[in-house]
Amino acid sequence: MPFPIEEKFVVAVASSALFNLEASDKVFKEKGEEEYRQYQHAHEEEVLHTGVAFPLIKRLLMINGSDPDDQPVEVVLLSRNDPDTGLRVFKSIQHFGLPITRAAFVAGRNPFTYMDAFNASLFLSADPDDVRSAIRMGLPAAQVYPTGFVDDDREQELRIAFDFDGIIADDSAEGIYQSQGMQGFHESERMKAAEALPPGPLFRFFSELARLQQREWDKKMRDPDYSPRVRIAIVTARNAPAHERVVTTLRTAGIRVDDAFFLGGIEKARVLKVFRPHIFIDDQVGHIEGVSGYYPTAHVPFGAINSAAF
């Protein structure tokens, strides 16, 4: 039986995250909707350049097998375009052979409001206003940042790295750090080491990705020659003794990750240059800016640390 949508691992992506739309966006902002429409018509057969999220989306879809009952991943296009101006995006999707068949074109309205309808656990966009609005509504969303990353098409493994606080867990521990400093934070975390942190904005995405990874490990058990395609890392500024609460939170959720880096203030780019993620997700712009020049990144404007952005 084919996977019903409510049982799939679904990611919603805006055309601005999947492709580089700088040229067309410039026409829209400087010349208005009608000139934009004419520009899209004139360039309809011109393939768009790949965007920040393209390496991630491509590898997620590669996990699907040829049989309908072996297709756990779904990617849905959510676009502010109408179907007419959005046709160029679908032509580019077809050019690259991406099996994306579902989409919502909403003609200038908020596309992320349809996330639940498609069972999406994450919305990726280059539009900061859309992402902030989605987060305000309690929806899991992240803004991709421009990058100089050059993808290696020969690689089939998908590597995703997550910050912990404000991403997988909520920002309650971060609030203690901001109000009480490092010593107060470590004392609090030591006392609560056996207590799992509440879920953060991307907990569902993270947990569903972990289940997808478990599915890959199960394939390896059945076929020793199979190479699992998903690798997950946590890259956090926490260090001992605050590391124990991360492990407690993951154990409570029944989730296992491949790699965890407790950096204690070491620049995250140092380990991410070795891990080589296809996307790194963090709630602090400063951490994103230190990595985005090398690898795809996405910022989640969640919690008190991002309150100024709202």
C-alpha positions in Angstrom: 0.0 0.0 0.0 1.3 3.5 -0.8 2.1 5.8 2.1 -0.8 8.1 3.0 0.3 11.7 3.5 -0.4 11.6 7.3 2.2 8.8 7.7 4.9 10.4 5.6 7.9 12.6 6.6 6.9 15.8 4.9 9.0 18.9 4.3 7.4 22.1 2.8 9.8 24.3 0.8 9.3 27.7 -0.7 10.6 28.3 -4.2 13.0 30.9 -2.7 14.7 28.1 -0.7 14.8 25.5 -3.4 16.0 27.8 -6.2 17.9 31.1 -6.5 15.3 33.7 -7.3 17.3 36.9 -6.9 16.8 38.1 -10.4 13.0 37.6 -10.5 12.6 39.0 -7.0 14.5 42.1 -8.0 12.1 42.6 -10.9 9.1 42.2 -8.6 10.4 44.7 -6.0 11.6 47.3 -8.4 9.0 47.1 -11.2 5.9 45.6 -9.7 3.7 42.6 -10.3 2.9 43.1 -14.0 6.5 43.4 -15.0 7.3 40.4 -12.8 4.6 38.4 -14.6 6.0 39.4 -18.0 9.5 38.5 -16.8 8.4 35.1 -15.7 6.7 34.4 -19.0 9.7 35.5 -21.0 12.1 33.3 -18.9 9.7 30.4 -18.5 11.9 27.9 -20.3 15.1 29.1 -18.5 16.1 26.7 -15.8 16.6 28.3 -12.4 19.8 27.9 -10.5 19.7 25.7 -7.4 19.1 27.3 -4.1 20.3 26.8 -0.5 17.9 24.0 0.3 18.4 22.1 -2.9 21.1 19.7 -1.6 18.9 18.8 1.4 15.7 18.3 -0.6 17.5 16.3 -3.3 18.9 13.8 -0.8 15.7 13.5 1.2 13.9 12.5 -2.0 16.7 10.0 -2.9 15.7 8.0 0.2 12.5 6.9 -1.5 12.5 3.6 -3.3 10.8 2.7 -6.6 7.9 0.8 -4.9 5.0 2.9 -3.6 5.3 1.2 -0.2 9.0 2.3 0.0 8.4 6.1 -0.3 8.3 7.6 3.2 9.5 11.1 2.2 7.4 13.8 0.6 8.4 17.3 -0.4 5.7 19.9 -1.0 6.2 23.2 -2.7 4.5 26.2 -1.0 4.6 29.3 -3.1 3.4 32.9 -2.9 3.2 32.8 -6.7 -0.1 32.0 -8.6 0.0 28.9 -10.8 0.8 31.0 -13.9 3.9 32.8 -12.5 4.9 29.7 -10.6 5.1 27.5 -13.8 8.8 28.3 -14.2 9.5 26.8 -10.8 7.8 23.5 -11.7 9.6 23.4 -15.0 12.9 23.7 -13.1 11.9 21.0 -10.7 11.2 18.7 -13.7 14.5 19.7 -15.3 16.4 18.4 -12.2 14.3 15.3 -12.0 13.0 16.0 -8.5 9.9 13.9 -7.7 7.9 16.9 -6.3 4.3 16.6 -7.4 2.3 18.4 -4.7 2.2 22.2 -4.4 0.1 25.1 -3.1 0.2 28.4 -5.1 -1.5 31.1 -3.1 -1.1 34.3 -5.1 0.6 36.5 -2.5 -0.9 35.1 0.6 0.9 33.2 3.4 1.8 29.8 2.0 2.9 28.3 5.3 -0.7 28.3 6.6 -1.2 25.1 4.5 1.5 23.2 6.4 -0.9 21.2 8.5 -3.0 20.4 5.4 0.1 18.7 3.9 1.3 17.2 7.3 4.6 19.1 6.9 7.0 19.1 9.9 9.1 22.0 8.6 8.8 25.0 6.3 12.0 26.3 4.6 12.0 29.7 3.0 14.4 32.5 2.2 11.8 35.1 3.2 12.4 36.2 6.8 8.9 37.7 7.1 7.2 34.4 6.2 9.4 32.5 8.6 8.8 34.9 11.5 5.1 34.9 10.9 5.1 31.1 10.8 7.0 30.9 14.1 4.6 33.4 15.7 1.8 31.0 14.7 3.6 28.1 16.4 4.6 26.5 13.1 8.1 25.0 12.6 9.9 27.1 10.1 13.5 28.2 9.3 15.0 30.9 7.0 17.8 29.7 4.7 20.8 32.0 4.4 22.9 32.6 1.3 25.9 30.3 1.0 29.0 29.6 -1.1 28.5 25.9 -0.7 29.2 23.8 -3.8 27.4 20.4 -3.7 29.1 17.1 -4.6 26.5 15.2 -6.6 28.4 12.0 -6.1 27.5 11.9 -2.4 24.3 10.1 -1.4 24.6 10.5 2.3 22.4 13.3 3.9 24.0 15.1 6.8 22.0 17.4 9.0 23.3 19.3 12.1 21.1 20.8 14.8 21.7 23.3 17.6 20.0 22.0 20.7 18.5 24.8 22.8 15.8 26.8 21.0 15.7 24.1 18.2 15.2 20.6 19.6 14.5 21.8 23.1 12.8 25.0 24.1 14.8 28.0 25.3 14.0 27.7 29.0 17.7 26.8 29.8 18.9 29.6 27.6 16.7 32.0 29.7 18.5 30.9 32.8 21.9 31.5 31.2 20.8 35.0 30.1 19.5 35.9 33.6 22.0 34.0 35.9 25.2 33.7 33.8 27.2 30.6 33.2 27.6 29.6 36.8 23.9 29.8 37.4 23.2 27.9 34.2 25.5 25.0 35.1 24.1 24.8 38.6 20.6 24.6 37.2 21.5 22.0 34.6 23.3 19.9 37.2 20.2 19.9 39.4 17.9 19.0 36.5 20.2 16.6 34.7 17.7 13.8 35.0 14.8 16.0 33.8 14.0 16.2 30.0 13.7 19.6 28.5 10.4 20.6 26.9 10.3 20.3 23.1 11.5 23.1 20.9 10.1 24.5 17.6 11.7 21.8 15.5 11.3 18.8 17.8 8.8 17.2 15.6 11.0 17.5 12.5 14.0 16.2 14.4 12.1 13.2 15.8 10.6 12.3 12.5 14.0 12.6 10.9 15.3 10.3 13.6 12.6 7.7 12.7 13.5 8.0 9.1 17.1 7.3 10.1 16.0 4.3 12.1 14.3 3.0 8.9 17.6 3.3 7.2 19.4 1.3 9.9 16.7 -1.4 9.6 17.4 -1.6 5.9 21.1 -2.1 6.8 20.1 -5.0 9.2 18.2 -6.7 6.4 20.9 -6.0 3.8 24.5 -5.7 5.0 25.6 -4.2 1.7 23.2 -1.2 2.1 24.7 2.1 3.2 22.3 4.2 5.4 21.8 7.6 3.9 21.0 9.8 6.9 23.5 11.1 9.5 22.4 13.4 12.3 24.5 15.6 14.6 23.9 17.9 17.5 26.2 20.9 17.6 25.8 22.9 20.8 27.6 25.5 22.9 26.8 23.4 26.0 29.7 21.5 27.7 30.0 19.3 30.8 28.1 19.2 33.1 25.3 20.6 31.0 25.8 17.9 28.4 23.9 15.3 30.5 20.5 17.0 30.1 20.9 16.7 26.3 21.3 13.0 26.7 18.4 12.7 29.1 16.1 14.6 26.7 17.1 12.4 23.8 16.7 9.2 25.8 13.3 10.3 27.0 12.2 10.8 23.4 13.7 7.5 22.4 16.0 9.2 19.9 19.6 8.3 19.0 21.9 10.6 17.1 25.2 9.8 15.3 27.3 12.7 16.5 27.1 15.2 19.3 29.6 18.1 19.8 29.6 19.9 23.2 31.7 22.8 22.3 31.7 25.1 25.4 32.1 28.2 23.4 34.4 26.9 20.6 33.3 28.3 17.2 30.8 25.9 15.6 32.2 26.3 12.2 35.4 24.4 13.3 33.5 21.1 13.7 31.0 21.7 10.9 33.8 22.0 8.4 34.6 18.4 9.2 31.0 17.2 9.5 30.1 18.9 6.2 26.3 19.3 6.7 23.8 19.7 3.9 22.1 22.0 6.3 22.8 23.3 9.8 19.9 24.7 11.8 20.4 27.2 14.7 18.4 29.8 16.6 21.2 32.4 16.8 22.1 34.5 13.8 25.7 34.8 15.0 26.2 31.1 14.8 24.6 31.0 11.4 26.8 33.7 10.0 29.9 31.9 11.1 28.9 28.8 9.0 26.8 30.0 6.1 29.7 30.9 3.9 30.8 27.3 3.9 27.6 25.2 4.2 23.8 25.6 3.9 22.3 27.0 7.0 18.8 27.9 8.3 17.9 30.2 11.1 14.9 29.6 13.4 13.8 33.0 15.0 12.4 31.4 18.1 12.4 32.5 21.8 13.5 35.4 23.8 16.9 35.6 22.2 15.1 36.5 18.9 12.4 38.7 20.4 13.9 41.8 18.8 13.3 40.3 15.4 9.6 40.3 16.1 
